[in-house]
Amino acid sequence: MILTLPPKVVGGKRYVQEGVSAEARFLKHEVDEYRSEAPSQLLDWRDEVDREILEIRADCGEEGWDGYEARPVSDEATEGARELLRKLPEGIERPQVVPESAGTIAFEWDHGRDMLLSISIDGDELIYAGILGPGNSTSGEAMLSLGMPFEIEHALSVYFAKIGPDSE
């Protein structure tokens, strides 16, 4: 069970906090342990996305990598993206991972005009925004170290869940 707690203020910014039951922490630990021991051919798209994150860092690590004035993708953004990847819920579609001119990395799920979710990460800070059908949107900021925000986990699990074995 995930419980969203009152926002926490850190450095003048408000962040969503979550309470997680002991059972949920145990299940998450068991899944993480299985993932660490499973042969790579049994794993989903996460290994491929992790490689893409490292490629983004290598390709976009210099000022102006976009041909304009983009900030370099930092080690902090890279490690934050890798941590976010580890915390994504099971059974969801593969995100597109893209560098952003602010030096951050974004995870994006896009089903067209009225169904998309974007999460930008820089170190521990997440900024997310989504359109989840006509008249249904979500957005916010959170600290990844406080756990995956309920709004993100819910949106991914409900609107961007894998439909079949060939779904990416």
KADALIN-V653758 format. One record per pair of residues at least 24 apart in sequence whose C-alpha atoms are under 10 Angstrom apart, sorted by sequence separation. I is the first residue (numbers start at 1). GAP is how many residues later the second one is. D is the distance in Angstrom with one decimal. If there is no record, write none. Layout:
BEGIN
i:I gap:GAP d:D
i:I gap:GAP d:D
END
This chain:
BEGIN
i:1 gap:24 d:9.3
i:53 gap:24 d:9.5
i:54 gap:24 d:7.1
i:80 gap:24 d:9.4
i:81 gap:24 d:6.6
i:95 gap:24 d:10.0
i:128 gap:24 d:7.8
i:131 gap:24 d:9.6
i:53 gap:25 d:6.6
i:54 gap:25 d:9.3
i:78 gap:25 d:9.7
i:80 gap:25 d:8.7
i:81 gap:25 d:7.9
i:130 gap:25 d:8.3
i:53 gap:26 d:9.0
i:73 gap:26 d:7.2
i:77 gap:26 d:7.4
i:78 gap:26 d:8.0
i:81 gap:26 d:8.3
i:132 gap:26 d:9.6
i:133 gap:26 d:9.2
i:54 gap:27 d:9.6
i:72 gap:27 d:9.3
i:73 gap:27 d:7.9
i:76 gap:27 d:9.8
i:77 gap:27 d:5.5
i:78 gap:27 d:7.2
i:132 gap:27 d:7.1
i:50 gap:28 d:9.6
i:53 gap:28 d:7.2
i:54 gap:28 d:8.8
i:72 gap:28 d:9.1
i:73 gap:28 d:8.3
i:74 gap:28 d:10.0
i:75 gap:28 d:9.9
i:76 gap:28 d:8.8
i:77 gap:28 d:6.3
i:132 gap:28 d:9.7
i:53 gap:29 d:7.2
i:70 gap:29 d:9.7
i:71 gap:29 d:8.4
i:72 gap:29 d:7.8
i:73 gap:29 d:7.9
i:74 gap:29 d:6.4
i:75 gap:29 d:9.9
i:77 gap:29 d:9.5
i:70 gap:30 d:7.7
i:71 gap:30 d:5.8
i:72 gap:30 d:7.8
i:73 gap:30 d:4.1
i:74 gap:30 d:7.4
i:50 gap:31 d:8.5
i:51 gap:31 d:9.6
i:70 gap:31 d:4.3
i:71 gap:31 d:5.4
i:72 gap:31 d:5.0
i:73 gap:31 d:5.8
i:74 gap:31 d:9.2
i:49 gap:32 d:9.9
i:50 gap:32 d:6.4
i:53 gap:32 d:9.6
i:69 gap:32 d:7.6
i:70 gap:32 d:6.2
i:71 gap:32 d:4.7
i:72 gap:32 d:8.3
i:73 gap:32 d:7.3
i:49 gap:33 d:8.8
i:50 gap:33 d:9.8
i:66 gap:33 d:9.5
i:68 gap:33 d:8.9
i:69 gap:33 d:9.2
i:70 gap:33 d:6.8
i:71 gap:33 d:8.5
i:119 gap:33 d:8.6
i:65 gap:34 d:9.8
i:66 gap:34 d:9.2
i:118 gap:34 d:9.5
i:50 gap:35 d:7.5
i:66 gap:35 d:7.4
i:84 gap:35 d:9.5
i:117 gap:35 d:8.5
i:46 gap:36 d:9.6
i:49 gap:36 d:8.0
i:50 gap:36 d:9.3
i:65 gap:36 d:8.5
i:64 gap:37 d:8.5
i:84 gap:37 d:8.1
i:47 gap:38 d:9.5
i:63 gap:38 d:9.6
i:65 gap:38 d:9.8
i:81 gap:38 d:9.7
i:83 gap:38 d:9.8
i:117 gap:38 d:8.0
i:46 gap:39 d:7.0
i:60 gap:39 d:7.4
i:81 gap:39 d:8.5
i:82 gap:39 d:9.8
i:84 gap:39 d:9.8
i:116 gap:39 d:9.6
i:117 gap:39 d:8.3
i:46 gap:40 d:8.0
i:59 gap:40 d:9.5
i:60 gap:40 d:9.3
i:63 gap:40 d:9.0
i:80 gap:40 d:9.7
i:81 gap:40 d:6.1
i:83 gap:40 d:9.0
i:84 gap:40 d:9.1
i:116 gap:40 d:9.9
i:56 gap:41 d:8.6
i:60 gap:41 d:9.3
i:62 gap:41 d:9.6
i:80 gap:41 d:6.2
i:81 gap:41 d:7.5
i:82 gap:41 d:9.8
i:83 gap:41 d:8.8
i:46 gap:42 d:9.5
i:56 gap:42 d:7.5
i:57 gap:42 d:8.4
i:61 gap:42 d:8.5
i:79 gap:42 d:9.4
i:80 gap:42 d:6.0
i:81 gap:42 d:7.6
i:84 gap:42 d:9.0
i:117 gap:42 d:9.3
i:56 gap:43 d:6.5
i:60 gap:43 d:8.3
i:77 gap:43 d:9.1
i:78 gap:43 d:8.5
i:79 gap:43 d:8.4
i:80 gap:43 d:4.4
i:81 gap:43 d:9.0
i:116 gap:43 d:8.9
i:117 gap:43 d:8.9
i:52 gap:44 d:9.5
i:53 gap:44 d:7.1
i:56 gap:44 d:10.0
i:77 gap:44 d:6.1
i:78 gap:44 d:7.6
i:79 gap:44 d:6.5
i:80 gap:44 d:5.8
i:115 gap:44 d:7.9
i:116 gap:44 d:8.8
i:49 gap:45 d:8.1
i:52 gap:45 d:7.2
i:53 gap:45 d:8.2
i:76 gap:45 d:9.1
i:77 gap:45 d:4.1
i:78 gap:45 d:7.4
i:79 gap:45 d:8.8
i:80 gap:45 d:7.9
i:81 gap:45 d:9.5
i:115 gap:45 d:9.0
i:44 gap:46 d:9.3
i:48 gap:46 d:9.7
i:49 gap:46 d:8.0
i:52 gap:46 d:8.8
i:53 gap:46 d:8.7
i:57 gap:46 d:9.6
i:76 gap:46 d:6.2
i:77 gap:46 d:4.7
i:80 gap:46 d:8.8
i:44 gap:47 d:9.1
i:49 gap:47 d:8.2
i:50 gap:47 d:9.4
i:57 gap:47 d:9.9
i:75 gap:47 d:9.1
i:76 gap:47 d:4.4
i:77 gap:47 d:8.2
i:109 gap:47 d:8.6
i:44 gap:48 d:9.9
i:45 gap:48 d:8.8
i:46 gap:48 d:7.9
i:49 gap:48 d:7.3
i:57 gap:48 d:9.1
i:74 gap:48 d:8.1
i:75 gap:48 d:8.1
i:76 gap:48 d:8.0
i:77 gap:48 d:9.0
i:111 gap:48 d:9.4
i:44 gap:49 d:9.8
i:45 gap:49 d:6.4
i:46 gap:49 d:9.5
i:56 gap:49 d:8.3
i:73 gap:49 d:8.9
i:74 gap:49 d:8.7
i:76 gap:49 d:10.0
i:111 gap:49 d:8.6
i:44 gap:50 d:8.8
i:45 gap:50 d:9.1
i:109 gap:50 d:9.5
i:110 gap:50 d:8.8
i:35 gap:51 d:9.9
i:109 gap:51 d:7.2
i:53 gap:52 d:8.1
i:53 gap:53 d:9.8
i:32 gap:54 d:8.4
i:32 gap:55 d:9.3
i:87 gap:57 d:8.9
i:49 gap:58 d:9.9
i:28 gap:59 d:9.2
i:31 gap:59 d:9.0
i:89 gap:59 d:9.0
i:84 gap:60 d:7.2
i:87 gap:60 d:8.0
i:88 gap:60 d:7.7
i:28 gap:61 d:9.4
i:83 gap:61 d:8.1
i:84 gap:61 d:9.7
i:87 gap:61 d:6.8
i:92 gap:61 d:9.8
i:28 gap:62 d:9.9
i:83 gap:62 d:9.2
i:81 gap:63 d:9.9
i:84 gap:63 d:9.5
i:89 gap:63 d:9.6
i:90 gap:63 d:9.9
i:93 gap:63 d:8.2
i:80 gap:64 d:8.0
i:84 gap:64 d:8.1
i:88 gap:64 d:9.1
i:89 gap:64 d:6.6
i:92 gap:64 d:6.4
i:93 gap:64 d:9.2
i:80 gap:65 d:9.6
i:88 gap:65 d:7.4
i:89 gap:65 d:9.3
i:91 gap:65 d:9.1
i:92 gap:65 d:6.3
i:95 gap:65 d:9.3
i:87 gap:66 d:9.5
i:90 gap:66 d:9.5
i:91 gap:66 d:7.4
i:92 gap:66 d:8.9
i:93 gap:66 d:9.6
i:94 gap:66 d:8.8
i:89 gap:67 d:7.6
i:90 gap:67 d:8.2
i:92 gap:67 d:8.9
i:93 gap:67 d:5.8
i:94 gap:67 d:9.3
i:88 gap:68 d:8.5
i:89 gap:68 d:7.1
i:92 gap:68 d:5.7
i:93 gap:68 d:5.6
i:94 gap:68 d:8.5
i:88 gap:69 d:9.6
i:91 gap:69 d:8.9
i:92 gap:69 d:4.1
i:93 gap:69 d:5.1
i:91 gap:70 d:5.8
i:92 gap:70 d:5.0
i:93 gap:70 d:8.4
i:90 gap:71 d:8.7
i:91 gap:71 d:5.7
i:92 gap:71 d:8.7
i:93 gap:71 d:9.9
i:89 gap:72 d:9.4
i:90 gap:72 d:9.3
i:91 gap:72 d:8.8
i:91 gap:73 d:9.8
i:94 gap:73 d:8.1
i:95 gap:73 d:8.2
i:93 gap:74 d:6.5
i:94 gap:74 d:4.9
i:92 gap:75 d:8.9
i:93 gap:75 d:5.1
i:91 gap:76 d:9.8
i:92 gap:76 d:8.3
i:15 gap:110 d:9.3
i:15 gap:111 d:9.5
i:45 gap:123 d:7.4
i:16 gap:124 d:8.4
i:44 gap:124 d:8.8
i:15 gap:125 d:8.2
i:16 gap:125 d:7.4
i:17 gap:125 d:7.9
i:14 gap:126 d:9.3
i:15 gap:126 d:6.0
i:16 gap:126 d:5.5
i:17 gap:126 d:8.3
i:14 gap:127 d:7.5
i:15 gap:127 d:4.6
i:16 gap:127 d:7.6
i:17 gap:127 d:9.7
i:19 gap:127 d:9.1
i:20 gap:127 d:8.8
i:13 gap:128 d:8.6
i:14 gap:128 d:7.7
i:15 gap:128 d:6.3
i:16 gap:128 d:9.7
i:17 gap:128 d:9.7
i:18 gap:128 d:6.9
i:19 gap:128 d:8.7
i:13 gap:129 d:9.1
i:14 gap:129 d:9.4
i:15 gap:129 d:9.6
i:17 gap:129 d:6.0
i:18 gap:129 d:6.7
i:16 gap:130 d:8.0
i:17 gap:130 d:7.4
i:18 gap:130 d:8.0
i:15 gap:131 d:8.7
i:16 gap:131 d:9.1
i:17 gap:131 d:8.9
i:18 gap:131 d:6.9
i:19 gap:131 d:10.0
i:16 gap:132 d:9.3
i:17 gap:132 d:7.3
i:18 gap:132 d:7.4
i:10 gap:133 d:9.5
i:16 gap:133 d:6.6
i:17 gap:133 d:8.9
i:8 gap:134 d:9.5
i:15 gap:134 d:9.3
i:16 gap:134 d:8.6
i:7 gap:135 d:9.3
i:8 gap:135 d:9.8
i:16 gap:135 d:9.6
i:8 gap:138 d:9.9
i:4 gap:145 d:7.9
i:2 gap:146 d:9.8
i:3 gap:146 d:9.8
i:4 gap:146 d:6.7
i:2 gap:147 d:9.3
i:3 gap:147 d:7.8
i:4 gap:147 d:9.2
i:2 gap:148 d:7.2
i:2 gap:151 d:9.9
END
